[in-house]
Amino acid sequence: MDALSAARAYMEAARAASTAAGGQTEGDMIDFGALVRNAVGQAAQATQVAETQAMSMAAGQGDIVNVVTAIAAAETQMETVMAVRDQVIQAYQEILRMPI
């Protein structure tokens, strides 16, 4: 997944969440900070689920398929967050290079 696709996915998710909650419409501004906090929170939650699955597998109570699935989901979530972060940093650096 490239960074542009990740950014578009986040924008679509934010738009869907805001209209489902009866909040903002397409013409309104989206709170990018809240969007990033939400994405980081979801990545942390996915990591915690993966760790829980791995611990249950180590204790002999889990299924290896569930562990692999949870780890893959956490990895995908983290890669998406990092891709968006890299895009934001790149955009900021481009803005800094603009002549005034």
C-alpha positions as CSV (number, residue, x, y, z in Angstrom):
1,M,0.0,0.0,0.0
2,D,1.5,3.3,-1.0
3,A,1.2,6.5,1.1
4,L,-1.3,8.2,-1.2
5,S,-3.7,5.2,-1.0
6,A,-3.4,5.2,2.8
7,A,-4.2,8.9,3.0
8,R,-7.2,8.5,0.8
9,A,-8.4,5.6,2.9
10,Y,-8.1,7.7,6.0
11,M,-10.0,10.5,4.4
12,E,-12.8,8.2,3.3
13,A,-13.0,6.6,6.8
14,A,-13.2,10.0,8.4
15,R,-15.9,11.2,5.9
16,A,-17.9,8.0,6.5
17,A,-17.5,8.3,10.3
18,S,-18.5,12.0,10.4
19,T,-21.6,11.5,8.2
20,A,-22.7,8.4,10.2
21,A,-22.4,10.3,13.4
22,G,-24.5,13.1,12.0
23,G,-21.5,15.5,12.2
24,Q,-19.6,17.1,9.4
25,T,-20.6,16.9,5.8
26,E,-18.2,16.9,2.8
27,G,-18.0,20.7,2.7
28,D,-16.9,21.0,6.3
29,M,-13.3,20.8,7.6
30,I,-12.0,17.4,8.9
31,D,-10.0,17.5,12.1
32,F,-6.7,15.9,10.9
33,G,-5.3,15.8,14.4
34,A,-8.2,13.7,15.6
35,L,-8.0,11.5,12.5
36,V,-4.3,10.8,13.3
37,R,-5.0,10.2,17.0
38,N,-7.7,7.7,16.0
39,A,-5.4,5.9,13.6
40,V,-2.6,5.6,16.1
41,G,-5.1,4.4,18.7
42,Q,-6.4,1.7,16.3
43,A,-2.8,0.6,15.6
44,A,-2.1,0.4,19.3
45,Q,-5.3,-1.6,19.8
46,A,-4.4,-4.0,17.0
47,T,-1.0,-4.5,18.5
48,Q,-2.5,-5.3,21.9
49,V,-4.8,-7.8,20.3
50,A,-1.9,-9.4,18.5
51,E,0.1,-9.6,21.8
52,T,-2.9,-11.2,23.6
53,Q,-3.2,-13.8,20.9
54,A,0.5,-14.6,21.0
55,M,0.4,-14.9,24.8
56,S,-2.6,-17.3,24.6
57,M,-0.7,-19.3,21.9
58,A,2.4,-19.5,24.2
59,A,0.2,-20.7,27.0
60,G,-1.2,-23.5,24.7
61,Q,-4.7,-22.1,24.6
62,G,-4.7,-20.2,21.2
63,D,-4.8,-21.1,17.6
64,I,-1.9,-20.3,15.3
65,V,-4.2,-19.0,12.6
66,N,-5.6,-16.4,15.0
67,V,-2.1,-15.3,16.0
68,V,-0.9,-14.9,12.5
69,T,-4.1,-13.0,11.5
70,A,-3.8,-10.6,14.5
71,I,-0.1,-10.0,13.8
72,A,-0.8,-9.3,10.1
73,A,-3.6,-6.9,11.0
74,A,-1.4,-5.0,13.5
75,E,1.4,-4.8,11.0
76,T,-0.9,-3.5,8.2
77,Q,-2.3,-0.9,10.6
78,M,1.2,0.3,11.7
79,E,2.4,0.5,8.1
80,T,-0.6,2.6,7.2
81,V,0.0,5.0,10.1
82,M,3.7,5.3,9.1
83,A,2.8,5.9,5.4
84,V,0.5,8.7,6.4
85,R,3.1,10.1,8.8
86,D,5.7,10.1,6.0
87,Q,3.3,11.8,3.6
88,V,2.6,14.6,6.1
89,I,6.4,15.1,6.8
90,Q,7.0,15.2,3.0
91,A,4.3,17.8,2.5
92,Y,5.6,19.9,5.4
93,Q,9.1,19.8,3.9
94,E,7.7,20.9,0.6
95,I,5.9,23.8,2.2
96,L,9.2,24.8,3.9
97,R,10.9,24.9,0.6
98,M,8.4,27.2,-1.0
99,P,9.6,30.8,-1.6
100,I,7.8,33.5,0.2
